[in-house]
Amino acid sequence: MTQKQSIFGRIGQLLKANINDAIDSAEEPEKMLAQMERDYKNNIAEAESSIAETIGNLRLMEEDAAADREAAQEWENKARNASRKADELRAAGNTAEADKFDHLVKVALGKQLGLEKEIKTAEPTIQAQQEVVDKLKNALNQMKSKLSELQSKRSSLTARAKTAQAQRQVNEAVGSVDIMDPLSEVNRFEQKVRREEAKVRGQAELSMSSLDKQFESLDGLADETEIEARMAALKSGK
């Protein structure tokens, strides 16, 4: 696997991650998001390092191509100078020396041609590498966008989780109040007091009943006394 394929594979896996689905299916979304953010940052840092190396290699290739172009130009200049010198020598009748400089012209032109071939061969590679770098940069930007989405989602989820937890605590407290209703105990105590009050009233009624009977007995004695007095008066003829 080449470095380019490795980087693209790593980035592709990250970009395929559906953050929303992962959040919805997680048992503990908050912890999952924290771990996912850490992993994402680590992967982005790793991708940045790999992409930086790829860009560095591209720049080296470009520098080498620029150096080859500069060298090719220098060999062309040397060929011109040597050709000019050969022409001057030949015009002066120094054919042997002129041939030497003509030979140097051929050597210089050969060097120039070799460099131009290298430049031409490197151009498609440099162009392809530039396209790779552009794609990697774009993919890296997408990763960073995903990270921002993840961080935003995490903040929102954390706030929602805290709200839900507070609501759950309130609901549990309300449920406990319903189950352990203090008013039910008050009602029981009230019933007990009412029973005590009723008992007191019952005792009072019993007391009143006994007193009424005493008065009734007194009334009976008074009637008997009246009857005896009237009977005595009749007998005495009065």
MIVO-245086 format. One record per residue (C-alpha): residue in three letters; x negated, y negated, z negated. Coordinates in nm, 4 decimals. Each point is the difference from the previous one (the first is absolute). Example, Ala and Ser with C-alpha at 12.3 -4.5 7.8 and 13.67 -1.06 7.14 Angstrom:
! residues 2
[kevo ALA,[-1.2300,0.4500,-0.7800]]
[kevo SER,[-0.1370,-0.3440,0.0660]]
//
This chain:
! residues 238
[kevo MET,[0.0000,0.0000,0.0000]]
[kevo THR,[-0.1425,-0.3357,0.0985]]
[kevo GLN,[-0.0114,-0.2992,-0.2300]]
[kevo LYS,[0.2644,-0.1746,0.2119]]
[kevo GLN,[0.2346,0.2999,-0.0281]]
[kevo SER,[-0.0660,0.0221,-0.3743]]
[kevo ILE,[0.0883,-0.3651,-0.0565]]
[kevo PHE,[0.3097,0.0163,0.2191]]
[kevo GLY,[0.1143,0.3191,-0.1728]]
[kevo ARG,[-0.0356,-0.1551,-0.3441]]
[kevo ILE,[0.1784,-0.3173,0.1009]]
[kevo GLY,[0.2719,0.1937,0.1846]]
[kevo GLN,[0.0817,0.2063,-0.3075]]
[kevo LEU,[0.0289,-0.3116,-0.2113]]
[kevo LEU,[0.2178,-0.1856,0.2484]]
[kevo LYS,[0.2368,0.2970,0.0285]]
[kevo ALA,[0.0696,-0.0115,-0.3750]]
[kevo ASN,[0.3567,-0.1148,-0.0584]]
[kevo ILE,[-0.0252,-0.2016,-0.3171]]
[kevo ASN,[0.3744,-0.0325,-0.0556]]
[kevo ASP,[0.0591,0.3757,0.0304]]
[kevo ALA,[-0.2901,0.0707,-0.2331]]
[kevo ILE,[0.1426,-0.2379,-0.2588]]
[kevo ASP,[0.3501,0.1430,0.0227]]
[kevo SER,[-0.1160,0.3603,-0.0382]]
[kevo ALA,[-0.2498,-0.0570,-0.2818]]
[kevo GLU,[0.0937,0.1072,-0.3509]]
[kevo GLU,[-0.2094,-0.2814,-0.1465]]
[kevo PRO,[-0.0114,-0.2618,0.2783]]
[kevo GLU,[-0.1880,-0.2568,-0.2052]]
[kevo LYS,[-0.2920,0.2347,-0.0735]]
[kevo MET,[0.0089,0.1351,0.3549]]
[kevo LEU,[-0.0194,-0.3505,0.1451]]
[kevo ALA,[-0.2932,-0.0928,-0.2235]]
[kevo GLN,[-0.1886,0.3097,0.1162]]
[kevo MET,[0.1018,-0.0595,0.3626]]
[kevo GLU,[-0.1268,-0.3584,-0.0185]]
[kevo ARG,[-0.3342,0.1170,-0.1384]]
[kevo ASP,[-0.0294,0.2651,0.2727]]
[kevo TYR,[0.0982,-0.2500,0.2674]]
[kevo LYS,[-0.2607,-0.2513,-0.1158]]
[kevo ASN,[-0.2670,0.2699,-0.0063]]
[kevo ASN,[0.0946,0.1180,0.3489]]
[kevo ILE,[0.0037,-0.3555,0.1317]]
[kevo ALA,[-0.3445,-0.0601,-0.1476]]
[kevo GLU,[-0.1238,0.3233,0.1592]]
[kevo ALA,[0.1581,-0.0931,0.3340]]
[kevo GLU,[-0.1520,-0.3500,-0.0179]]
[kevo SER,[-0.3425,0.1524,-0.0589]]
[kevo SER,[0.0389,0.2388,0.2956]]
[kevo ILE,[0.1357,-0.2743,0.2260]]
[kevo ALA,[-0.2820,-0.2336,-0.1038]]
[kevo GLU,[-0.2480,0.2719,0.0989]]
[kevo THR,[0.1788,0.0452,0.3351]]
[kevo ILE,[-0.0100,-0.3755,0.0609]]
[kevo GLY,[-0.3664,-0.0030,-0.0978]]
[kevo ASN,[-0.0762,0.2710,0.2545]]
[kevo LEU,[0.1881,-0.1989,0.2643]]
[kevo ARG,[-0.1985,-0.3113,-0.0788]]
[kevo LEU,[-0.3252,0.1990,0.0267]]
[kevo MET,[0.1096,0.1256,0.3413]]
[kevo GLU,[0.0835,-0.3561,0.1060]]
[kevo GLU,[-0.3363,-0.1244,-0.1303]]
[kevo ASP,[-0.1801,0.2777,0.1871]]
[kevo ALA,[0.1892,-0.0869,0.3194]]
[kevo ALA,[-0.0834,-0.3684,-0.0459]]
[kevo ALA,[-0.3651,0.0889,-0.0571]]
[kevo ASP,[0.0037,0.2169,0.3141]]
[kevo ARG,[0.1482,-0.2875,0.2022]]
[kevo GLU,[-0.2638,-0.2335,-0.1327]]
[kevo ALA,[-0.2737,0.2533,0.0756]]
[kevo ALA,[0.1392,0.0587,0.3495]]
[kevo GLN,[-0.0114,-0.3741,0.0614]]
[kevo GLU,[-0.3583,-0.0134,-0.1259]]
[kevo TRP,[-0.1040,0.2846,0.2345]]
[kevo GLU,[0.1714,-0.1809,0.2865]]
[kevo ASN,[-0.1985,-0.3135,-0.0843]]
[kevo LYS,[-0.3209,0.2069,-0.0152]]
[kevo ALA,[0.0820,0.1520,0.3373]]
[kevo ARG,[0.0512,-0.3476,0.1484]]
[kevo ASN,[-0.3209,-0.1308,-0.1469]]
[kevo ALA,[-0.1932,0.3039,0.1168]]
[kevo SER,[0.1542,-0.0266,0.3473]]
[kevo ARG,[-0.0899,-0.3678,0.0173]]
[kevo LYS,[-0.3563,0.0774,-0.1056]]
[kevo ALA,[-0.0234,0.2784,0.2599]]
[kevo ASP,[0.1195,-0.2360,0.2720]]
[kevo GLU,[-0.2586,-0.2581,-0.1060]]
[kevo LEU,[-0.2804,0.2567,0.0035]]
[kevo ARG,[0.1075,0.1423,0.3321]]
[kevo ALA,[0.0178,-0.3502,0.1472]]
[kevo ALA,[-0.3549,-0.0538,-0.1254]]
[kevo GLY,[-0.1099,0.3176,0.1740]]
[kevo ASN,[-0.0437,0.2031,-0.3192]]
[kevo THR,[0.2068,0.2960,0.1082]]
[kevo ALA,[-0.1313,0.2458,-0.2599]]
[kevo GLU,[0.0953,-0.2234,-0.2926]]
[kevo ALA,[0.3305,-0.0826,0.1695]]
[kevo ASP,[0.0808,0.3716,0.0215]]
[kevo LYS,[-0.0688,0.0354,-0.3734]]
[kevo PHE,[0.2497,-0.2744,-0.0793]]
[kevo ASP,[0.2511,0.1507,0.2423]]
[kevo HIS,[-0.0359,0.3241,-0.1907]]
[kevo LEU,[0.0732,-0.1923,-0.3233]]
[kevo VAL,[0.3068,-0.1435,0.1699]]
[kevo LYS,[0.1270,0.3512,0.0648]]
[kevo VAL,[-0.0706,0.1053,-0.3586]]
[kevo ALA,[0.1836,-0.3043,-0.1356]]
[kevo LEU,[0.2955,0.0555,0.2326]]
[kevo GLY,[0.0087,0.3657,-0.1074]]
[kevo LYS,[0.0155,-0.1074,-0.3651]]
[kevo GLN,[0.2734,-0.2489,0.0823]]
[kevo LEU,[0.1995,0.2643,0.1877]]
[kevo GLY,[-0.0344,0.2504,-0.2839]]
[kevo LEU,[0.1256,-0.2543,-0.2519]]
[kevo GLU,[0.2894,-0.0998,0.2220]]
[kevo LYS,[0.1021,0.3667,0.0222]]
[kevo GLU,[-0.0107,0.0285,-0.3788]]
[kevo ILE,[0.2110,-0.3148,-0.0320]]
[kevo LYS,[0.2525,0.1325,0.2507]]
[kevo THR,[0.0151,0.3370,-0.1761]]
[kevo ALA,[0.0493,-0.1650,-0.3402]]
[kevo GLU,[0.2762,-0.2375,0.1109]]
[kevo PRO,[0.2876,0.2589,0.0002]]
[kevo THR,[-0.1175,0.1345,-0.3366]]
[kevo ILE,[-0.0105,-0.3491,-0.1477]]
[kevo GLN,[0.3414,-0.0796,0.1431]]
[kevo ALA,[0.1463,0.3257,-0.1356]]
[kevo GLN,[-0.1594,-0.0630,-0.3392]]
[kevo GLN,[0.1451,-0.3523,-0.0047]]
[kevo GLU,[0.3473,0.1445,0.0638]]
[kevo VAL,[-0.0514,0.2436,-0.2854]]
[kevo VAL,[-0.1047,-0.2807,-0.2323]]
[kevo ASP,[0.3047,-0.2066,0.0988]]
[kevo LYS,[0.2297,0.2959,-0.0721]]
[kevo LEU,[-0.1711,0.0684,-0.3311]]
[kevo LYS,[0.0349,-0.3626,-0.1038]]
[kevo ASN,[0.3687,0.0071,0.0900]]
[kevo ALA,[0.0495,0.3252,-0.1917]]
[kevo LEU,[-0.1832,-0.1449,-0.2990]]
[kevo ASN,[0.2288,-0.3040,0.0055]]
[kevo GLN,[0.2983,0.2357,0.0018]]
[kevo MET,[-0.1438,0.1815,-0.3004]]
[kevo LYS,[-0.0380,-0.3288,-0.1855]]
[kevo SER,[0.3572,-0.0903,0.0921]]
[kevo LYS,[0.1137,0.3350,-0.1377]]
[kevo LEU,[-0.1950,-0.0688,-0.3163]]
[kevo SER,[0.1748,-0.3367,-0.0394]]
[kevo GLU,[0.3341,0.1744,0.0514]]
[kevo LEU,[-0.0955,0.2583,-0.2588]]
[kevo GLN,[-0.1076,-0.2639,-0.2531]]
[kevo SER,[0.3203,-0.1964,0.0569]]
[kevo LYS,[0.2062,0.3162,-0.0375]]
[kevo ARG,[-0.1874,0.0913,-0.3144]]
[kevo SER,[0.0677,-0.3401,-0.1601]]
[kevo SER,[0.3669,0.0201,0.0901]]
[kevo LEU,[0.0302,0.3573,-0.1231]]
[kevo THR,[-0.1780,-0.0776,-0.3257]]
[kevo ALA,[0.2432,-0.2841,-0.0712]]
[kevo ARG,[0.2969,0.2203,0.0893]]
[kevo ALA,[-0.1331,0.2839,-0.2147]]
[kevo LYS,[-0.0351,-0.2299,-0.3024]]
[kevo THR,[0.3521,-0.1329,0.0543]]
[kevo ALA,[0.1346,0.3529,0.0295]]
[kevo GLN,[-0.1840,0.1036,-0.3147]]
[kevo ALA,[0.1419,-0.2960,-0.1932]]
[kevo GLN,[0.3487,0.0800,0.1293]]
[kevo ARG,[-0.0424,0.3630,-0.0973]]
[kevo GLN,[-0.1030,-0.1006,-0.3524]]
[kevo VAL,[0.3057,-0.2242,-0.0254]]
[kevo ASN,[0.2244,0.2792,0.1245]]
[kevo GLU,[-0.1521,0.2445,-0.2464]]
[kevo ALA,[0.0491,-0.2511,-0.2814]]
[kevo VAL,[0.3622,-0.0532,0.1016]]
[kevo GLY,[0.0471,0.3761,0.0205]]
[kevo SER,[-0.1428,0.0410,-0.3483]]
[kevo VAL,[0.2422,-0.2631,-0.1278]]
[kevo ASP,[0.2871,0.1900,0.1577]]
[kevo ILE,[-0.1134,0.3259,-0.1553]]
[kevo MET,[-0.0889,-0.1416,-0.3431]]
[kevo ASP,[0.2721,-0.2637,-0.0193]]
[kevo PRO,[-0.0284,-0.1657,-0.3439]]
[kevo LEU,[0.3663,-0.1000,0.0219]]
[kevo SER,[0.0967,0.3650,-0.0144]]
[kevo GLU,[-0.1691,0.0198,-0.3402]]
[kevo VAL,[0.1790,-0.3180,-0.1060]]
[kevo ASN,[0.3281,0.1529,0.1084]]
[kevo ARG,[-0.0693,0.3067,-0.2092]]
[kevo PHE,[-0.0781,-0.2186,-0.2984]]
[kevo GLU,[0.3182,-0.1996,0.0620]]
[kevo GLN,[0.2016,0.3194,0.0018]]
[kevo LYS,[-0.1579,0.1005,-0.3278]]
[kevo VAL,[0.0834,-0.3387,-0.1513]]
[kevo ARG,[0.3565,0.0293,0.1251]]
[kevo ARG,[0.0298,0.3413,-0.1605]]
[kevo GLU,[-0.1303,-0.1412,-0.3261]]
[kevo GLU,[0.2456,-0.2883,0.0279]]
[kevo ALA,[0.2820,0.2431,0.0709]]
[kevo LYS,[-0.0990,0.2089,-0.2993]]
[kevo VAL,[0.0061,-0.3084,-0.2183]]
[kevo ARG,[0.3423,-0.0871,0.1339]]
[kevo GLY,[0.1133,0.3541,-0.0710]]
[kevo GLN,[-0.1226,-0.0211,-0.3542]]
[kevo ALA,[0.1772,-0.3325,-0.0369]]
[kevo GLU,[0.3217,0.1549,0.1283]]
[kevo LEU,[-0.0374,0.2834,-0.2476]]
[kevo SER,[-0.0509,-0.2483,-0.2787]]
[kevo MET,[0.3048,-0.2009,0.1046]]
[kevo SER,[0.2070,0.3163,0.0224]]
[kevo SER,[-0.0930,0.0992,-0.3521]]
[kevo LEU,[0.0828,-0.3493,-0.1283]]
[kevo ASP,[0.3380,0.0012,0.1753]]
[kevo LYS,[0.0862,0.3269,-0.1646]]
[kevo GLN,[-0.0901,-0.1455,-0.3386]]
[kevo PHE,[0.2279,-0.2954,0.0660]]
[kevo GLU,[0.2701,0.2338,0.1200]]
[kevo SER,[-0.0291,0.1966,-0.3235]]
[kevo LEU,[0.0271,-0.3222,-0.1923]]
[kevo ASP,[0.3116,-0.0922,0.1979]]
[kevo GLY,[0.1445,0.3422,-0.0875]]
[kevo LEU,[-0.0588,-0.0530,-0.3696]]
[kevo ALA,[0.1644,-0.3411,0.0205]]
[kevo ASP,[0.3088,0.1537,0.1587]]
[kevo GLU,[0.0220,0.2676,-0.2674]]
[kevo THR,[-0.0342,-0.2640,-0.2692]]
[kevo GLU,[0.2802,-0.2047,0.1608]]
[kevo ILE,[0.2172,0.3064,0.0250]]
[kevo GLU,[-0.0547,0.0884,-0.3662]]
[kevo ALA,[0.0808,-0.3572,-0.1037]]
[kevo ARG,[0.3231,-0.0023,0.1987]]
[kevo MET,[0.0991,0.3367,-0.1316]]
[kevo ALA,[-0.0560,-0.1166,-0.3548]]
[kevo ALA,[0.2178,-0.3067,0.0656]]
[kevo LEU,[0.2848,0.2100,0.1286]]
[kevo LYS,[-0.0035,0.2203,-0.2971]]
[kevo SER,[0.0044,-0.2907,-0.2350]]
[kevo GLY,[0.3013,-0.1442,0.1797]]
[kevo LYS,[-0.1588,-0.3163,0.0860]]
//
